[in-house]
Amino acid sequence: MDMEDATIRRSETREAILNVAKELVARKGPNGTTVRDITEASGANTAAVNYYFQSKDALVRLATQEITGEVNQQRLMRLTEMEEAAGGKALTPRQILEALIEPILTCSRSSDGGSLYVRNVFQMRVDARAGYNNFNINSHVAHRFIKAMQKTFPELDLEDVTWNYEFARGTSVHLLANLDPVSRRFEHLMTPSNEELPQSPRFKLDKNAVERVISLILRGFGSPL
């Protein structure tokens, strides 16, 4: 094996470990994911994890940052493009929600069709022990959206706009989590207790689902659909 082949092999091994870590951390949480989980799922050994990432904690931190970072980068990109196209005018509530929510559909998808981002947010909520919570890291994204919403809702003060932002963000994550192929909560709620769920999910995390979420949030904003 020449040097170039060895470099490619190392890169592939590192990527395989990181991708597996993303799936596991999003489903089991940062503290619930063990090095053994990662090595068994990736086919790598403990030495490889330490070689490429120094420690399990460093790997988990990188996995969570990449999951949220990919979505948030796309959010900011879409928001910026919309603002530039608006030429200084305020965006509509729907435009802001599209920039905030649609990247969940297009980025960080799980191998089973779920959303790594949505799963990760829920895990951070229930397992927010010191060293793993990444909400402060992403506060600049929230501030950009809040600023855009202040322009869209000039009649509201900062406190009310912040409530609107958190209502939109939290509602979207909660509703999309109910479509997760692992939970399928909407289907559980719609299926009589004496019946089993069908094998194939009725609902999917797709554009129709995101559109429905946006429409529901707009009602909460008091804006026309």
N, C-alpha and C positions, 0 to 999 in steps of 0.2 A: 504494500500500500504506500503510495507516494504521499508527499506532504499535503498536496491539495486534497486528495481523497480523505486523509486523516482529519483535515480541517472541516470538511463537509460533514464527516461522520460525527465529529464533536458537536457541531452546530445542530445537527439533527437530533442528537441525544439530548442536548440542552432543551431544545424546543419541545421534544416529547415529554420531558419531565415537567416543564412549565405548563403545557397544555393540560396534562393530567391533574396537576395541582389546581388549576383554575376550576376544573370540573368538580373536584373533591371539596375544595374550600367553599364553593358556591352551594354545594348540597349539604355538606356536613359541618360547615363552619370552620374557622381558623384553628380553634383549639380542639375540635373534634377530629381533625385530620391528622393522621400520624405519618411518620416517615415510612412505616411499613405499608400503609395504604398507598402512598405515592410510588414506592418501589415496586409493589406488586402490580399496580395498574400500568406502570410505564415500562416494566421489564428492566429497569436500571437497578443498580445497587446503592446502598447507603453511601458508599465512597463517592459515587458519581454525583449524588445530591450535594454532598459537602464540597466536592471539587468545583461544581458549576455555580453553586449558590451560597457556599460557606456554612449555611445552617438551615434548618427547617424554618425557623422564624423569618429569615431573610427571604426564603423562597415563598412563604405564605404572604409576606408583605408585598412582594413583587407581583404575585398572582392577583391579589385584591386590587392593587394599584392599576394593573393592566385592564382588569375587568371594568372598573369604573372609568379609568382614563380614556379608553376607547370610546365609550358612550359619551362622556363629557366633551371630548374633543370634537366629536361630530355635532353635538348640541351647539357648541360655541360657533362652529363653522357655519351651521345653518342659520343661527341667529344673526351672525354678522352679514351673511349674504342677503338675508331678508331686509336688514336695516339699510344696507347700501342700496338695494333696489328701491326702497321706500323714499330715498332721497331726503332724509331728515324728518319725514312724517312718522307719526306713531304707527306701530304695527297693530293689526287687529288682534283681539284675544285668540282667535283661532290660529293665526300665524305663530304666536308665541307658544301655544300648546303643541303645535306641529313640531316646532324646533325642539321642544322639551321632551316630547314623548316618542316621536317616530324613531329616533336613534335607538331606542330600546329594541325595536323590531329589527333593525339592520345591523346592529353591532353585538358582539359578545354572545352569540347564540350557542347553546349547549348542543352536544351531539345528538340528544334526543328531541331537539326542537324547542326546548325551554329557553329561558333567558338567564344567562349567568349573572347579569346585572341585577335582575329582580331577586334572584335567589340570594345573591351576595348581600343585598341591602337587608333582607329579612334576617340573614344570619348575623349581620352586624348588630341588628336591633336586639336579638336575644342573647348574643354572646359578645358584648361590648367591653371585654376586659382590656385593661391597659396595654398599649403597645400595638393593638390591631385596629382600633377605631379610626376610620379614615374620613369622617365627616368634615373635620377642619381642613383637611387637605383640599377638599373640593369646594370650599366656601366661596372662592372667586367665581365659580360657575353660578352659584346661587345669586351672588351680588349682581352679575351681569343680567340675569333674567329679572331680578327685582327692579333694576334700573329701567329695563325695557318696559316692565309693567307699570312703573310709575308714570311713564310717558303715555301709556295707553289708558290709564285710569287717573287722570289729573285731579279728579274730585276726591280721591282717596289719600289718606296720609300714609306714611311709611309703614306704620303698624298694620293697617288694613291691607296694604299691598303685600306685605310679608305673609300675612295669613292667607291671602289668595295664592301666593306662590306655593306655600307649604301644602295647602289644600290640593292644588293641582298635582304636585309631585307625589304626595302621599297617596292620594286617591288612585293615580295611575299605577303606582307600584302595587297597591293592594288589589286592584281589579285584575291587573295582568297576572299577578301571582295565582289568582283563582283559575286561570286558564292553563297553568303549568301542567305538563303531562304527568307529573308526579302527584300533584294534589287533586286536580280536576274537581275543584270545590263546587263550581257552578253545576256540574253534572250530578254531583252527590246531592246537592240541594234540590235538584229537579227530578231525581229518581226516587220512587217510593222505597221505603226502608226494607220492604220484603223482596226487592228486586236487585239484581247485580248490575253494575255498570257494563255497558257494551264494551267489547275489546277495543274498538277504534274510538278515539276521542271525538266527541261531537263538535267541540270548539277547538280552535287553533289560535296560536299567537301570530296573527297575520294582520294585514292592513285593515280588514273589516273590523277586527277587534279593537285596534287602535282608534279607528274612526268612532266607534261606539263609546269608547272611553272619553275621547275629546268632547263628544256631544254631551255626555253626562256632566262633565266638568263645566262646560259652558253654561249649563243650566244653573249650576252653583254660583257662577259669576254673575248671573242675572242678565246674560247677553243672549240675543236672538241666535237660534241655531242656524 
